[in-house]
Amino acid sequence: MPGARLEERHARKAAIALERSLELSRMNHQPPDADVCETAALLAVAVPLTAKNLPLLLLAAGPQTARAVKVQARRMAASGLDCGAAAQPGSVAATLTTREAARIAGVTGQAIRAAAKAGRFAGARKDAVTGVWRIPAAALEEWTEERRCRLAG
């Protein structure tokens, strides 16, 4: 479809799906082809806070793209900006579901919901009707780093 745009939330899901595909390819000893590498680079640049936690996606994207994505993700986390949040006021695209957050953080959905209920994610909100939590990507990043520090001792 000419001129079609991929929304950020869909780009996040596509990046996670591509990571899974790359895992399967790696298990089958099949390196990614040029199109997959190009797609990985485009997705990584589009959603750096998600991509920085997807090692095979970054590997496929190439070393220069991986470095740029990691730098951009650090800047976004430091400034408190979520991907595209400034450009899209009121957008839910800058937030993650508990399932997405759990996948990125490497924990269970239950752990994410418990942390959200305990107020550990700045800006997290629970939909009054559906009960679905929306976790800001930057808040998940901060929580993940704090958790890693606690577990490291």
N, C-alpha and C positions, 0 to 999 in steps of 0.2 A: 504494500500500500504506500504510494508515494507521499512523502511528507509526514508519515506517521511518527509519533513520538512515543517513547517508552517512559511511563511514569516512574518515578524513583522507587516506589514500593515494588513495582514489577522488576525493575533493574536489580534490586536487592535479591528478590526471589530467583531471578535468572542467574545471578552470580553464585548463589548457593547451589542451585541445580547444576551449574557448570562445574563447580567444585566436586560435586558427587560424581559427575560424569568423568572428570579427570581422575578421580580415585579409582573408578572401575577400569579406565584405560591403563592406568599405571599398574594395577593388579594383573592385567592381561599383557603387560609389557608393550603397550602401543603408545608411542609418543604423540602428542597433539599435532595436528596438521596446521598449516599456516592460517587457515580460516578460524580455527579454534583459538589460536594464539591471538589473532587480531580481535576476536570477540572478547576474549579474556581481558585484553588491554582496555578495550572500550568500556566494559563493565566495571573494571577496577577503578578507572578514572571517574566514572559516573557515581560510584558509591564507595568512596575511600574508607569510611568508618567500618563498613561491612567487609570490604575486600582485604583490609589489613589482617583480618583473622582467617583468611582463606589461603593457606600457603600454596596449594597447587595452582590456584587461579593466578597468584602473583608470579609463580614460577613460569607458567605458560605466557603470562603477559610480558615477561622479559625483565632483566635487571634494572634498566633505566626506568621503566614504568613502575616497577615495584618500589624503587627508592622514592620516586615522586609521589606515589600513593601514600606511602608511610609518612612522608613529610607532611603532606596535605592532611592526613588523618590526625596527626599530632597537633597541627595548627587548629584544626576544627575543634578537637577536644579541648584544647587550651583556651580557645575563645568562647567555648560554650555553644558553638553553632552546630546545629544538626544539618545534615545534607539538605541543602535547598530550603531550609526553614525560613531564612531571611527573605528569599525571593517569593515564597508562597505563604503569606500570613494565614494562620488558621489551618494549614494543611496538616493532615495526618500522615503525609508521606515521610515526615522526618521521625516517625516513631516505628517501633517494632511490636509485633505481637509477642506473647510469651513464648510461643514455639520458635519464632525467629530468634528472639533474644537468647533462648536456651541453646539453640544450635550454635550461635556465634560465641557464646560464653563457655560452651562445653559443659553445661550443667543440665539438670532436668527442668521441665516446665514448672514443676512443683516448687523448685528452689527459686525460680524467678518470681512466681506468684507470691511466695512467702516473703521475699525481699521487698517486693512492691507493696505488699500489705503492711510491712514494717516501716515503710517510708524511706527505703534506702535508695530509691531512684528519684532524683529531683525532676519534677515535672511529669511524673507518671500519673496516669489517670485511669480510673475504672469506669466503663460505660454503665450508667445507672440502669439501663434497660437490658443489655446483653450480658453484662458482667465481665466483658473482655477488657483486659488490661492493655494499655498502649504505653510502651516504654520508650522514652527518647534515646536515640542512639548514643548521644554523648554521655548520658547518665549511665547507660549500660557499660560504656567504656570505662568510666570512672569506677564503677562498682567492681568490674572485672579486675582492674589493676589493684584496688584495695584488697580484694579477695586473694589475689595471688601473693601480695605482700604478707597477709595474715598467715596463709598456708606455708609460706617459705620460712616463717619463724621469726 
